[in-house]
């Protein structure tokens, strides 16, 4: 589309602002000014001011073209899903199971309860921590089993003496 005198003046105003802000050197400013006054089309004017912050000279609106990505989708990095947080009950089960020997097995029952609770929540929500829950369950049941064995031995000793 051919440019009018008003179009050239708008482009010159953009160039003046760019020069005043220090975005154009004196020689480049003068060269672009002379090309702006000689421009015959909107495209020529747009090329002169496209790299300046005031943007290109307004043009007639055409049908928008669909935006194509600069890089084919084949070479774009895969979108990784956000990792789920670790289930708190699973961590609690593991901690209770680990400290059971130091508490004489008192934390074994909470380890088993938290372990079963955590596994149910993990299946329902997809959170992480299933290994922690299983470890808490195993340690908890070992602690309960140790107490059960202790009471069984004590009962047998009491019966054998009596």
Secondary structure by P-SEA (a helix, b strand, c coil): ccccaaaaaaaaaaaaaaaaaccccaaaaaaaaaaaaacccaaaaaaacccccccccccccccccccccccccccccccccccccccaaaaaaaaaaaacccccccaaaaaaaaaaaaaaaaaacccccaaaaaaaaaaaaaaaaaaaaaaaaaaaaaaaac
